């Protein structure tokens, strides 16, 4: 590891993989460095310290983490490489053996990264699983590096232990702060000038249970904060997305008409094998209720294909179920064996070729669903929050119901909400806003 002069300013770079929750946590961890004697640079640049916030939800996510390690070491062989997060929690010894990795911190320890880097703390091994399972410590966090929206961590961990998922082992039991504490952090976000807050967590619908509170009550509290203009809710389990929550979103314009509901399978038999806590009828009821209240609402669904024992009939049942529903697009996951999970021990694992063929069909269906949703909204008037990113002279943004739009770049439009008419769908699948409304 490189030796620094006392007054030398060190360059640190962050690379985050996985969920929105990881991005919120990375931002919170990075702020400790930016408030001190460090300079944050892009991960593609030469840095003295590279921090990789890892994900372990799929084997591909782990491969990306290892590739990032190799890239960092190649960029600066003398740099210190720190790997934090879920991969570090589950297999720290595996990561420690990789050339160039000098710091490995699990999900509880990663918040001490600043102390470890500055030699104020120890690079201790990740917590044992038993300790993580019983921990009720919760670290709130929010991202602030995007000028327009903030990922706001309101919950962590999961008590479900679905047979395919390693996240409960990596993040521990479900936990959160109280509503009062959460609203206090939300008020900090309002001071940044950010227009949109995206609520994130592992299982956010489970918010507040340990305190005798509820996610619904949190939403009511957040809706009363005048400084927050837009609130977007990330993934909520079907059985936890109560009708009262949907009704609240419909009644209060501060909430965006955009829902993300995990389906995972349209076959009740496969859902039972996954140990999901609902049958597909619950998912159907939620989607139907949303569309009855908010016909223009965007509804995304997670689907896992190629789960052990998923027959052709099971897959066809899933495909037909999704076709019949007014879903706007899909997040398709090809089943990946996660060591230590119940599904890894099951029989009748599918071949890679079979899984890829099913994944392709689901992706094609998702593209069709998305285009249908966009065409249904053609000619409507929506509000777009414009972002700072540019590409070939265009700037981009999303409507309240999560339709992507673009227009000629105008720096004065960054982080503003503009009322537009959705008129022209370009070849890239984005609405082109030609004239300001």
C-alpha positions as CSV (number, residue, x, y, z in Angstrom):
1,X,0.0,0.0,0.0
2,X,1.3,3.5,-0.9
3,X,2.8,5.7,1.8
4,X,1.4,9.3,1.9
5,X,3.0,12.5,3.1
6,X,0.9,14.0,5.9
7,X,-0.4,16.9,3.8
8,X,-0.9,15.1,0.5
9,X,-4.5,15.0,-0.7
10,X,-5.5,11.5,-1.5
11,X,-7.7,10.6,-4.5
12,X,-10.5,8.1,-3.8
13,X,-12.9,6.5,-6.4
14,X,-16.1,4.6,-5.8
15,X,-17.8,2.0,-8.0
16,X,-21.3,0.7,-7.0
17,X,-23.0,-2.4,-8.2
18,X,-26.5,-3.7,-7.5
19,X,-29.6,-2.0,-6.1
20,X,-30.6,1.6,-5.4
21,X,-30.0,0.8,-1.8
22,X,-26.3,0.3,-2.5
23,X,-26.1,3.7,-4.2
24,X,-27.7,5.4,-1.3
25,X,-25.2,3.8,1.1
26,X,-22.2,4.6,-1.1
27,X,-23.2,8.2,-1.1
28,X,-23.4,8.3,2.7
29,X,-20.0,6.6,3.0
30,X,-18.4,8.8,0.4
31,X,-19.6,12.0,2.2
32,X,-17.2,11.1,5.1
33,X,-14.3,11.3,2.7
34,X,-15.4,14.4,0.8
35,X,-15.8,16.3,4.1
36,X,-12.2,15.4,4.9
37,X,-8.8,15.6,3.2
38,X,-9.7,13.5,0.2
39,X,-10.5,14.2,-3.5
40,X,-13.2,12.1,-5.1
41,X,-12.5,11.1,-8.7
42,X,-14.2,8.9,-11.3
43,X,-13.5,5.2,-11.0
44,X,-11.9,5.3,-14.5
45,X,-9.3,7.7,-13.3
46,X,-6.1,7.0,-11.4
47,X,-6.8,7.0,-7.7
48,X,-5.0,6.1,-4.5
49,X,-7.9,4.3,-3.1
50,X,-10.6,2.4,-5.0
51,X,-13.8,1.4,-3.3
52,X,-16.1,-1.2,-4.8
53,X,-19.5,-1.6,-3.3
54,X,-20.4,-5.1,-4.2
55,X,-23.6,-7.0,-5.0
56,X,-24.2,-10.8,-4.7
57,X,-27.7,-11.1,-6.0
58,X,-26.4,-13.0,-9.1
59,X,-23.2,-14.7,-10.2
60,X,-22.9,-12.1,-12.9
61,X,-22.9,-9.3,-10.2
62,X,-20.0,-11.1,-8.5
63,X,-18.1,-11.3,-11.8
64,X,-18.6,-7.6,-12.4
65,X,-17.1,-6.9,-8.9
66,X,-14.0,-9.0,-9.7
67,X,-13.6,-7.3,-13.1
68,X,-13.7,-3.9,-11.3
69,X,-11.0,-5.1,-8.9
70,X,-8.8,-6.1,-11.9
71,X,-9.4,-2.7,-13.6
72,X,-8.5,-0.8,-10.5
73,X,-5.3,-2.8,-9.9
74,X,-4.3,-2.4,-13.6
75,X,-5.0,1.4,-13.4
76,X,-2.8,1.8,-10.3
77,X,-0.9,-1.2,-9.0
78,X,0.1,0.8,-5.9
79,X,-3.5,1.7,-4.9
80,X,-5.4,0.3,-2.0
81,X,-8.6,-1.6,-3.1
82,X,-11.5,-1.9,-0.7
83,X,-14.4,-4.2,-1.3
84,X,-17.5,-3.6,0.8
85,X,-21.1,-4.8,0.9
86,X,-23.0,-8.1,0.3
87,X,-20.3,-10.1,-1.6
88,X,-17.8,-9.1,1.2
89,X,-20.3,-10.2,3.8
90,X,-20.9,-13.6,2.4
91,X,-17.4,-14.6,1.1
92,X,-14.8,-12.3,2.6
93,X,-12.0,-14.9,2.4
94,X,-12.6,-15.4,-1.3
95,X,-12.1,-11.6,-1.9
96,X,-9.1,-11.3,0.4
97,X,-7.2,-13.8,-1.9
98,X,-7.6,-11.6,-4.9
99,X,-4.5,-9.7,-5.8
100,X,-4.7,-6.0,-4.9
101,X,-7.5,-6.3,-2.4
102,X,-6.4,-4.9,0.9
103,X,-9.7,-4.0,2.7
104,X,-12.8,-6.2,2.9
105,X,-15.7,-5.0,5.0
106,X,-19.2,-6.6,5.3
107,X,-22.5,-4.7,5.5
108,X,-22.2,-3.8,9.2
109,X,-18.5,-2.8,8.9
110,X,-18.6,-0.8,5.7
111,X,-19.6,2.4,7.5
112,X,-16.3,2.3,9.3
113,X,-14.4,2.5,6.0
114,X,-13.2,6.0,6.6
115,X,-11.7,5.0,9.9
116,X,-10.0,1.9,8.4
117,X,-8.6,3.9,5.5
118,X,-7.3,6.7,7.8
119,X,-6.0,4.1,10.3
120,X,-8.4,5.1,13.0
121,X,-10.1,1.7,12.9
122,X,-9.3,-2.0,12.1
123,X,-10.0,-3.9,9.0
124,X,-11.9,-6.6,10.9
125,X,-13.4,-9.7,9.3
126,X,-17.0,-9.5,8.3
127,X,-19.5,-10.3,11.1
128,X,-20.5,-13.9,11.6
129,X,-23.9,-14.7,10.1
130,X,-25.4,-15.2,13.5
131,X,-24.4,-11.7,14.6
132,X,-25.8,-10.1,11.5
133,X,-29.1,-12.0,11.8
134,X,-29.8,-10.7,15.3
135,X,-28.5,-7.1,14.6
136,X,-31.1,-4.4,14.8
137,X,-28.7,-1.5,14.0
138,X,-29.9,0.6,11.2
139,X,-27.8,3.1,9.2
140,X,-30.0,5.6,7.2
141,X,-28.5,7.1,4.1
142,X,-29.3,9.0,0.9
143,X,-27.5,9.8,-2.3
144,X,-26.8,13.4,-3.2
145,X,-24.4,13.2,-6.1
146,X,-27.4,13.4,-8.6
147,X,-28.7,16.9,-8.7
148,X,-32.2,15.9,-9.5
149,X,-33.1,12.8,-7.4
150,X,-32.0,11.1,-4.2
151,X,-32.1,7.5,-3.3
152,X,-33.3,7.5,0.3
153,X,-32.6,4.4,2.4
154,X,-35.5,3.8,4.7
155,X,-35.2,0.1,5.5
156,X,-32.6,-2.7,5.4
157,X,-32.6,-6.5,5.7
158,X,-35.3,-9.1,5.1
159,X,-37.0,-11.8,7.2
160,X,-38.4,-13.7,4.2
161,X,-35.6,-16.1,3.2
162,X,-37.0,-16.9,-0.2
163,X,-35.3,-20.1,-1.5
164,X,-33.4,-18.3,-4.3
165,X,-32.2,-15.3,-2.4
166,X,-28.9,-14.7,-0.5
167,X,-29.7,-11.2,0.5
168,X,-31.1,-12.0,4.0
169,X,-27.8,-13.8,4.8
170,X,-25.9,-10.8,3.5
171,X,-27.9,-8.0,5.0
172,X,-29.5,-9.6,8.1
173,X,-33.0,-9.1,9.6
174,X,-35.5,-6.5,8.5
175,X,-35.0,-3.2,10.4
176,X,-35.5,0.5,10.1
177,X,-35.5,3.7,12.1
178,X,-38.7,5.2,13.6
179,X,-40.9,7.4,11.4
180,X,-39.7,10.5,13.4
181,X,-36.0,9.6,12.8
182,X,-36.7,8.9,9.1
183,X,-38.5,12.2,8.6
184,X,-35.5,14.0,10.2
185,X,-33.2,12.5,7.6
186,X,-35.7,13.4,4.9
187,X,-35.5,17.0,6.0
188,X,-31.7,16.9,5.4
189,X,-32.4,15.8,1.8
190,X,-34.6,18.9,1.3
191,X,-31.7,21.2,1.9
192,X,-29.8,19.8,-1.1
193,X,-32.2,21.3,-3.7
194,X,-33.1,17.8,-5.0
195,X,-36.6,17.6,-6.5
196,X,-37.3,13.9,-6.3
197,X,-36.8,11.3,-3.5
198,X,-36.8,7.6,-4.3
199,X,-37.6,5.4,-1.3
200,X,-35.3,2.4,-1.2
201,X,-34.6,-0.7,1.0
202,X,-34.4,-4.4,0.8
203,X,-38.1,-4.9,1.8
204,X,-39.5,-1.4,2.3
205,X,-43.1,-2.6,2.7
206,X,-41.9,-4.1,6.0
207,X,-40.8,-0.6,7.3
208,X,-41.5,0.1,11.0
209,X,-42.7,-3.3,12.1
210,X,-40.1,-3.5,14.9
211,X,-41.4,-0.1,16.2
212,X,-45.1,-0.9,15.9
213,X,-45.3,1.5,12.9
214,X,-46.1,1.0,9.3
215,X,-44.9,2.0,5.8
216,X,-48.3,3.6,5.2
217,X,-47.8,5.9,8.1
218,X,-44.3,6.8,6.9
219,X,-45.7,7.7,3.5
220,X,-48.3,10.0,5.1
221,X,-45.5,11.7,7.1
222,X,-43.3,12.2,4.0
223,X,-46.2,13.6,2.0
224,X,-46.5,16.4,4.5
225,X,-43.0,17.7,3.9
226,X,-43.5,20.7,1.7
227,X,-40.0,20.9,0.4
228,X,-40.1,17.5,-1.3
229,X,-41.8,17.9,-4.7
230,X,-41.8,14.3,-5.9
231,X,-41.7,11.0,-4.1
232,X,-41.2,7.7,-6.0
233,X,-41.6,4.4,-4.3
234,X,-39.3,1.5,-5.2
235,X,-40.1,-2.2,-5.1
236,X,-42.8,-3.3,-2.6
237,X,-43.8,-7.0,-2.1
238,X,-47.4,-7.7,-3.5
239,X,-48.8,-8.8,-0.1
240,X,-47.4,-5.7,1.6
241,X,-48.6,-3.2,-1.1
242,X,-51.9,-2.7,0.6
243,X,-54.8,-1.0,-1.1
244,X,-54.5,1.8,1.4
245,X,-51.0,2.5,0.1
246,X,-52.2,2.5,-3.5
247,X,-55.1,4.8,-2.6
248,X,-52.7,7.2,-0.8
249,X,-50.5,7.4,-4.0
250,X,-53.6,8.1,-6.0
251,X,-54.9,10.8,-3.7
252,X,-51.7,12.8,-3.1
253,X,-50.0,14.2,-6.2
254,X,-46.6,14.3,-4.4
255,X,-46.4,10.5,-5.0
256,X,-45.5,9.4,-8.6
257,X,-47.9,7.0,-10.3
258,X,-45.1,4.4,-10.7
259,X,-45.1,1.0,-9.0
260,X,-42.5,-1.7,-8.9
261,X,-44.0,-5.0,-7.8
262,X,-42.0,-8.3,-7.7
263,X,-43.9,-11.1,-9.4
264,X,-41.0,-13.6,-9.8
265,X,-43.3,-16.2,-11.4
266,X,-46.8,-16.4,-12.8
267,X,-47.1,-20.1,-11.6
268,X,-48.4,-20.7,-8.1
269,X,-46.5,-24.0,-8.1
270,X,-43.2,-22.2,-8.7
271,X,-44.1,-19.4,-6.2
272,X,-44.5,-22.1,-3.6
273,X,-41.1,-23.6,-4.5
274,X,-39.6,-20.1,-4.1
275,X,-41.4,-19.8,-0.7
276,X,-43.0,-16.5,-1.8
277,X,-45.7,-15.2,0.6
278,X,-48.4,-14.7,-2.0
279,X,-50.2,-16.4,-4.9
280,X,-50.5,-14.8,-8.3
281,X,-54.1,-13.8,-7.6
282,X,-52.7,-11.2,-5.1
283,X,-50.5,-9.7,-7.8
284,X,-53.4,-9.6,-10.2
285,X,-55.6,-7.8,-7.6
286,X,-52.9,-5.2,-6.9
287,X,-52.3,-4.4,-10.6
288,X,-56.0,-4.2,-11.3
289,X,-56.6,-1.9,-8.3
290,X,-53.8,0.4,-9.4
291,X,-55.1,0.7,-13.0
292,X,-58.7,1.3,-11.8
293,X,-57.5,4.3,-9.7
294,X,-54.6,5.5,-12.0
295,X,-55.1,4.3,-15.6
296,X,-51.8,6.1,-16.7
297,X,-49.7,4.5,-13.9
298,X,-46.5,2.7,-14.8
299,X,-46.2,-0.8,-13.3
300,X,-42.9,-2.7,-13.4
301,X,-42.6,-6.3,-12.4
302,X,-39.6,-8.5,-11.4
303,X,-39.6,-12.0,-13.0
304,X,-37.1,-14.8,-12.4
305,X,-36.9,-17.4,-15.1
306,X,-35.2,-20.8,-15.1
307,X,-35.9,-21.5,-11.4
308,X,-35.1,-25.2,-10.5
309,X,-38.0,-27.4,-11.4
310,X,-39.7,-24.7,-13.6
311,X,-41.4,-26.8,-16.3
312,X,-42.4,-25.6,-19.8
313,X,-45.9,-25.5,-18.5
314,X,-44.9,-23.3,-15.6
315,X,-43.1,-20.9,-17.9
316,X,-45.9,-20.7,-20.4
317,X,-48.3,-20.0,-17.5
318,X,-46.0,-17.1,-16.4
319,X,-45.8,-15.8,-20.0
320,X,-49.6,-15.9,-20.5
321,X,-50.3,-14.3,-17.1
322,X,-48.0,-11.4,-17.9
323,X,-49.4,-10.9,-21.4
324,X,-52.9,-10.5,-19.9
325,X,-51.9,-7.9,-17.4
326,X,-51.4,-4.1,-18.0
327,X,-47.8,-4.2,-16.9
328,X,-45.6,-1.5,-18.4
329,X,-42.2,-3.3,-18.4
330,X,-40.3,-6.2,-16.8
331,X,-37.0,-6.6,-14.9
332,X,-36.0,-10.1,-16.1
333,X,-33.6,-12.2,-14.0
334,X,-32.2,-15.5,-15.2
335,X,-32.0,-17.8,-12.2
336,X,-28.4,-18.0,-10.8
337,X,-27.3,-20.4,-8.1
338,X,-26.6,-18.6,-4.9
339,X,-24.4,-20.7,-2.5
340,X,-26.1,-21.4,0.9
341,X,-29.7,-20.9,-0.4
342,X,-32.3,-23.7,-0.4
343,X,-32.8,-23.5,-4.2
344,X,-29.1,-24.3,-4.7
345,X,-29.8,-27.8,-3.2
346,X,-32.9,-28.4,-5.2
347,X,-33.1,-31.0,-8.0
348,X,-34.0,-30.4,-11.7
349,X,-31.8,-27.4,-12.4
350,X,-32.3,-26.1,-16.0
351,X,-29.6,-25.9,-18.6
352,X,-28.1,-22.5,-19.4
353,X,-29.5,-22.8,-22.9
354,X,-33.1,-23.4,-21.6
355,X,-32.8,-20.5,-19.2
356,X,-31.5,-18.1,-21.9
357,X,-34.2,-19.1,-24.3
358,X,-36.9,-18.3,-21.7
359,X,-35.1,-15.1,-20.7
360,X,-35.1,-13.9,-24.3
361,X,-38.9,-14.4,-24.6
362,X,-39.5,-12.4,-21.4
363,X,-37.3,-9.6,-22.6
364,X,-39.2,-9.5,-25.9
365,X,-42.5,-9.4,-24.0
366,X,-41.1,-6.6,-21.9
367,X,-40.2,-4.5,-25.0
368,X,-43.7,-5.0,-26.3
369,X,-45.3,-4.0,-23.0
370,X,-43.2,-0.9,-22.8
371,X,-44.0,0.2,-26.3
372,X,-47.7,-0.4,-25.7
373,X,-47.5,1.7,-22.6
374,X,-45.7,4.5,-24.4
375,X,-48.2,4.5,-27.2
376,X,-51.1,4.7,-24.8
377,X,-49.5,7.8,-23.3
378,X,-48.9,9.4,-26.7
379,X,-50.6,12.8,-26.9
380,X,-50.9,13.1,-23.1
381,X,-49.6,16.0,-21.1
382,X,-47.2,15.1,-18.3
383,X,-44.6,16.6,-16.0
384,X,-40.9,15.9,-16.7
385,X,-38.0,16.3,-14.3
386,X,-35.0,17.2,-16.5
387,X,-31.6,15.7,-15.6
388,X,-28.1,17.0,-16.2
389,X,-26.8,14.2,-18.3
390,X,-26.4,15.0,-22.0
391,X,-25.9,12.8,-25.1
392,X,-25.4,14.2,-28.6
393,X,-26.8,17.6,-27.7
394,X,-29.9,16.2,-25.9
395,X,-30.9,16.2,-22.2
396,X,-33.1,13.6,-20.7
397,X,-35.7,13.2,-18.0
398,X,-38.6,11.1,-16.8
399,X,-42.3,11.9,-16.5
400,X,-44.2,11.3,-13.3
401,X,-45.3,7.9,-14.6
402,X,-41.7,7.1,-15.6
403,X,-41.7,7.7,-19.4
404,X,-38.3,8.8,-20.7
405,X,-38.1,12.0,-22.7
406,X,-35.5,14.1,-24.3
407,X,-35.1,17.6,-25.7
408,X,-32.3,19.9,-26.9
409,X,-30.0,20.6,-24.0
410,X,-30.8,23.7,-22.1
411,X,-28.7,24.3,-18.9
412,X,-31.5,26.3,-17.4
413,X,-33.8,23.3,-17.5
414,X,-31.6,21.1,-15.4
415,X,-33.4,20.1,-12.2
416,X,-36.6,21.7,-13.2
417,X,-40.0,20.2,-13.7
418,X,-41.6,21.1,-17.0
419,X,-45.1,20.4,-18.4
420,X,-44.8,18.8,-21.8
421,X,-46.9,17.0,-24.4
422,X,-45.8,13.5,-25.3
423,X,-45.9,13.7,-29.0
424,X,-43.1,11.9,-30.9
425,X,-41.6,8.5,-30.1
426,X,-38.1,8.4,-31.6
427,X,-36.4,5.2,-32.9
428,X,-34.5,4.9,-29.6
429,X,-37.8,4.5,-27.8
430,X,-37.7,7.9,-26.1
431,X,-40.3,10.7,-26.5
432,X,-38.7,13.7,-28.2
433,X,-40.0,17.0,-26.8
434,X,-39.6,19.4,-29.7
435,X,-41.4,22.5,-28.4
436,X,-41.6,23.6,-24.8
437,X,-45.2,23.6,-23.8
